[in-house]
Amino acid sequence: MDLSDWIERQAAFAPAKAALACAGRRLSYADLADEVRRTAAALVASGVVRGDRVAHLGYNGIEQIALLFACARIGALFVPLSWRLAPPEHRTMLADCRPRVLVATDPFVEPTDAIADASAGMVRVSIGALRDGWLPWERFLDAGNGTQAGRLGDGADAPVLLCYTSGSTGLPKGVVLAQDALFHNAVNSTHMHDLSSADVVLTTLPLFHVGGLNIQTLPALHAGATVVLHPRFEPPQVIDALEREGVTLTVLVPAQLELLARDPRWQHADLSRLRSITTGSTIIGEGFVRKNLHRGVPLMQVYGSTETCPIAAYQRRDDAPRHPGSIGKPALHCELRLVDDLGRDVAAGESGEIWVRGPNVMDGYWDKPRETAAVLADGWYRTGDVAHADAEGWLYVDGRRRDVIISGGENVYPAEIENVLATCPEIAEVAVVGRPDERWGEAVVAIVVPANGAHLSREAVCALLDGRVARYKYPRDVVFADTLPRTALGKVKREDLKRLARHESAAGSA
């Protein structure tokens, strides 16, 4: 069996059941099964064989779902590319994975045209745009008529998804995930969300990221639920969908929740069908959680990374109000350890690096054995994240090992300070970074975005920490900014903030 059997079996049980709704199109499970078969046949007709890569660049759409399941059927790897990146970055990824087929949607066809030579012999398919050298999507599908797309994959062990990491610490790496990883991730999601065929899932996160693709979207299709897929996140459209589509589950990263909260309709929107909101992608403190519980909808945290498909730990619905700020406990089909620098398990309350092992963990990085060996040992993925567990086993992320600030020989984890400062209503956003310092090695610097109308001083910010953290953790400088630079999924770009902190220091001493 392969992942495409999910759709075939759901179509056999409930052919008329709504599977996908996106941009005015609504597909039943029977329709989606037919779309997957046509897409698989078209890929085979284009010369795709087992092990080949099929890339996609564009906003969320039904064709991405069809391409993924079609790749599973014929043993190919689906490569979703981030539309947030620039053409030179796409060139790097295309040259790395060398796809047999590239599907691009308008408005990304024209800028991609200039870099299509990054993979010689690549078949180029366009959606919503006509351009020389590109095959329109419908003609691409029609070309597969009469072609038999047999089961070319190796089943559960076959790689099916190649997702590139953001590359925030260097060149992007392609994470290879097997079909079995996506299956167990779906089972983990089902347990986390009490997911069933009666659910309606709203997906607004981009499908080029495992968060948008795998936290709820694919698990919903595995369960026979309905997925309402938005091409992009737009707060008014989200509120419309929550009120009109009967949405029961959704994933919203903190940046999206903040934008929704600013929409005047949000305070009075009908959320009566919404059972919970799942959030993650960045460290989320108790203050943020409590602030976003006022609509009465549980806000559940999920923890993981591209390398873990991503679900590695989570809260369930009843856990969220009782353990705000926690990432929960290890997933149903997942092992998790907190270890010190010597690989020994740490005691409750002590911080250690998170190691993850399970069938959801990646096979490795595409064509990068050295980088793979550096993070995978005996099946354990070394995340680089640091966390502690309380006496009952609830996990709390302290920060990234590479983000730790060593000031005067003491370790300072940014998240601890950020979580305290975030409770202040006069602070809209805050991030803490280290800045080189001759005396201390590194100085703690807080980058603060004041709330509208707020007037803050460095002294006022530091006073918020009185009696709540050790004195050596206090910021030695506070930089005020209009906004924090973030990635597509709301993660703070800390390298950009470190540069800002260094610049402010240089400007102050000039």
N, C-alpha and C positions, 0 to 999 in steps of 0.2 A: 504494500500500500504506500501511497504518498499523500502529501497534503491536499492535493486536488480531490482526493476521495472525500474530504470533509464536505465539499460542495456537492459532489455527486450524491452522497448519502442523504444530505439534507434535502436535496431536490427530490429524491425518491420518497422520503417521508412526507414532505410538505412542499410540493412544487410551487404552489401559489403564494407561499409565505414571503413577505417582503424581506429581501436580503440587503440591498444597497439603495440609498437615495443620494444623489449628488447632482447639483447644477441642473435641476429640472428633469433628470432621468431617474426612473425608479425601476429596479430590477428585482424580480422574484428569484428564488433560489433556482428554479428551472432556467430562467433567463441567464443568471450568472453562470450556471453550469455550461450552458451553450456558449457564452462569451469566453469562458476558459478553454473549451474545446477548440473554438475558432482561432483563438490567440495561439494556442499550442501548435495547431496545424500551420499557421502563418509563420511561426518561428522556424519550424522544421523546413518549410518551403524556402525560407531565406538562408538555409544552410546551417542552422544552429544544431549542434550535436551535444552529446553529454559532456559536461564540464565547461562548455562555452559560457560567456557572460553576456547578459542582456541589460543594458543601462537605460535609465529613464531620467529625464530632467524636466520638471514642470510642477505646477501646483497640484494639490490633491485631486485625484480623479479616479473613476471606475477602472480605467485602463491599467492603473498601477496594480490594483488588486488582481485583475485578470492576468497580468504579466507574471506576478509572483506565483500564482497557482499553476499557470502554464509552464513556468520554469521548473516547478516541482514535478510536474507530469513528465517532462522530457529530460530531466536530469541536469538542467542548466542552472546558473546562478543569477539571481536578480540583483541589480546594482542600482539602488535609488540615489540619485545625486542631489545635493542641496542646491536649491535655486537661489539661496542667499549668497552663494559664492560667486567670485568673478571668473570670467572665461579662462584666465591663466591657471586658476586653481582647478577648474574642470579639466583643462588640458593635462595637468599632472595626474589626475585620477584616471582619465581615459588611457593615458600612456601606461599607467601602472596595471590596470586590469584588462586592457585590450578587448573591449566587447565586440562580439560579432554583430550585434544590433544595438543601435542607439535610437531611442524614441524621445523626441523633444516636443513640448507643447508651446504654442504661442503664449507669451512673447519671447521665448528662449531659443527659437529656431534660428533667427538671424544672427545673434551673437555667437551661437554655437557653430555656425557655418564656418567661421574662420579658423576654428580649432579642430574641426572634424578629422584633419589629417593626423591627429594624435594617435589614431588607431587605423592602420592601413587595412583596406578591404572591408571596412565597417559599413553595414547597411544602415542608411539614415531614414528614419520614419518621422513624419511631422503630423502634429495634431493641431488643427485650427489655423494653419498657415500654409500657403503654397509657395514653394521655392525650388528652383532648379537643383537637381541632385538629391532631392528629398522625396520619398514615397508617401503620399497621403495615407493616413491611418486606415481608412476604409478600403483603399486599393491594396494596402498591405494585408488586411484580413481576407479580401477576396482572392488574393494570390494563393491563399492556403486551401481554397476549395478543392476538394478531391484528394487532398494530402492526408495520409494517415499519420497521426501523431501517437505512436505507440509509447508504452511505458519504458522510457530509456533510463530512468533513474535507478539508484541503488537502495531505494527505500529510506528507512529512518536515518541511516548513517550518511546519506548523500548531502553534500553541502548545497544550500539553496539560496542563502542570502549573504551578500557582501556589502556591508555598511561601512562607510568611511567615518573615522572619528574626526572631530573638529579640527585637529591639528594645532590646538592652542599651545602645545609645547614643542612643536616642530612640524615636520612634514606629516600629512595625514596618513593613517594606517588603515588598511581594509580589514575589517573584522569578519571572519568567516563563521557563519552559523549554520549548523546542520538542520535538517528537517526535524530530527528528534528534539533539538533544542527548542524550536518553535512550538512543537507539540507540548513538551513539558512546561514551557512558559505559559501556554494556554491553560493548562491544568492548574498551574499556580494562580493565574488570574481568576479562574473560575472559583477557586477557594477563597481568594481575597475578596471578591465582589459578590459572592453568592450568585454568580452569573447563570442565567437560564435563557431558554428560548423566548420567554415573555419579555425580556429586556429590550429597550431601545437605547443604543449607544450613540452619543454625539461625539464625533471626532473632528477637532479643529487643529490639533497639532499636525505639523507636516509629516507625511508618510516617509520622507527621506530619513527620518530618525526612528530608532527602535521604540522610542516612547510613543510616537503617534501610531506606529504600525502594530506594535506588539503588546502594549499594556492592556488595551481593550478591543481594538479593531479586529485583529485576527482571532483572538479568543471569542469574540461575539459571534463570528461566522462559524467557528467550531461548535458553539453552543446552539446554533440555529436562531440567534437573535437578529435584530434589525440594526443596521449601521446607517446613521445619517452623517454623511461625509461632506464637510465644507471645504471648498478649494483653499481658502485662507481664513485666518481668524479675524472676524469683524464683530465687535461687541453687539451692535444692533441685531445682526443675523443670529448670533448665539442666543440672545434673549428671545427672539422670534421662535427659534427651534425649541427652546426649553418650554415655551408656552403652547406651541401648536403641534409639535411632533410627538408629544408624550414621552420625552426623553427621561430615562430612569438613571442612567449612569453617564459620566463624562470625565475626561482628564483635562485639567487646566493647570498650567504651571503658574507660579506666583506672579509673574509679570502679567499674565492674562487676567488673573483674579483682580489685580490692582486696576487694570484698565476697565474691567466690568464694573468694579465698585464706583468708578467715576461716571458711569452712564446713569443719568437721572432715572431711567426706567428700572434699574436693577433693584432698588429698594422696595419696589412694589410688584416686581415680576412674579408671576404665578409659578412657583417651584414645587407645587404639591406632588408632582409625579417623580421628582428627582430624589432618589434614595441616598446618593452620596456623590461627592466630588473627590476624585483622586488627584493628588498633587505630588510633585517631586522635582527632579532635575537639579536642585540646588539645596543647600542646607536651610532648613526651615525651623525657626525657633518657636517656642511656646507663645510668644507675644503675637506673632503673625497668625498662628492657628486660632487663637482665641478671638482675634479681631475679625476673622473670616468665618466664625461660627454663628454670627448674629442672625443670619437668615434661617437658622435652624437646620441646615443641611450638614451632616457630618463631613469633615474634611480629612480624608485618609491619606497618610503618607505611604509612598512606595520608594524603595531604594534599589538601585542597581546601576548598570552601565551598559554601553553597547556590547561589551565583552560578556555580559551575563544575560543578554537577550531581551529586556533588561531585568526582569523581576527576580530579585535575590532576597529581599526582606520587605515586609509590609505590615500595616495595621489592617484590621477588619473594622466593620462599621461600628460596633460597640466599643472598640478600643480607642477610637479617635478622641472622644471627649474626656476619657479617663487618663490618657497618656499623651497630652499635647506636646509636640516637639519631638516625640519618639518616631523612629522609622519602623517600629514594630518588632517583629521576631522573624527568624529565618523562614523562607518560603517553604511550602509543603514538600516540594521535591528539590531541596537545596540544603547543603551544609554550609555553616558559617563559623569562622573562628576569629578571635581577636588575639593577635600575637605581638610579642615584643621584638626587638631587633635581632634576637637570636632564634626566632621562630617558636618561642614558648608561649603557651596560652597565658593570658593575664587574668588576674583576679577581678571579681566584680568591683566596679567603681574605677578600675585602672584603664587607661587608654592604651589601645593597641591597634595595629593595622588590620583592616578587614580582609580576610581571605575567604574566597567562595569556591565551593566545589559542588558539582551536580551536572545532570544531563543538559541543563540550560546554558552551560558555559561554552564559550566559543571553541572551535577547533584550533584557532590560532590566527595570526595576522597573515594576510595574503602575501605570499612570496617573501616573507621576512622571518626566517627561522631564528635568527639571533634575537630579534625583538620578542618573538614568541617565547623563547626559552627564558628570557629575562623576567617574564611575568607568570609563566605557567610552570609549576613544579608538582609532580605526583597528582596532577589533576586540579590542584589548587590554583585559583587565579588570585594574584596579589594585586589588590585594587589600588593601593596607594592612599586610600582613605583611612582616617583614624577615627575610632569610636570607642565608647565605653558602654557597658551594660550595667543596669542596676541589679539589685539582689533578686528581682523576679525575672530577669532575663530580657527586659525591655532595652532596646538599643538606641543610642543617641550618637549622632555623628558629631565629632569635634572639629574636623577639617581635613584638608589634604596634607599628606606628609610633605609635599613640595611647597605648600603654603605656610607651613609652620614658621613662626618668627622666633629666632634665637636672639634674645635681648639680654645682655649681661650674663650669658650662660644658661638662662632659663627659657624653656619652651613656652611660647604663647600661641594658642590656637585661635585664629581670627573669629571663628564661629562663636566662641564663648562670649567675646566682647560684642559682636554684632547682635547676638540674641538679646543681650541686655539693653543695648541702645535702641533696638527696634521697638521696644515697648513704649518709647516716648512718643506721644501723639504729634509732637512738633517735628519729628524726624520722619520723612517720607521713605528714604532709603539710606542704607549705610553699608559700607564695606571696609574691612580693616586689612592693611597690607604692611609689609616691612620695607624700610628704607635704609640703605647703608649708613652706618654711623661709626665714626672713628672711636668713640668711647665705648659704646654698647655693642658694637658689631652690627646690630640692626636696631632701628627705632620703630616703635609701633606708631602707625599713622592711620587715623580714621578719616575716610572720605564720606562726607555727610551731605545728603540732599535734604534741605529743610522742606517741611510741608508748606503749602501755600499760606502766606501771611506770617510765617514764623520768623522770629529773629533770634538766632542762636549765636553764642560765643564759644570759644574753645573751653573756657572755664565751665560754662553751663553743661557742655557735653561731657566733660570729665566728671562733673559732679554727679551725673546719673549713675556712675560706677561706684560711688562711695559705699563701702560696706558690702559690695556685691561681688567684686573680684579683687585679687591681690594687687597691691600698689604697683608692682613691677609690670603689670599688664596694662596699665593706663596708657592711653595715647600720649606720645611726646609732641604730637602735632595733630591738628584737625584741619582738614582741607574741605572747603565748602564747594559744592558743584551743583550744576543744574540737573544733571541726570547721571546714572551709572551706565557705562558701556556694557551691553549684554549680547550674548549669542542669540541665535534664532529660538532657542528653548529657554531663554531667560537666565542662563548662567552668566555671572559677572565675569567680564574679561579682566582678570587680575593683573595680567602683564601690562595692559593699558593703564590701569590704576597705579601700578608701581612707577611707570614712566611719569604719570601726573604728579605723584608724590615727590619723585626726584626733581622734577621741573620746578615745583613750588618751593622746594628747599633751595635750589640754585637761585631762583628769583629772589627769595627772601634774604639770601646772603650777598646778593649783588649790590 
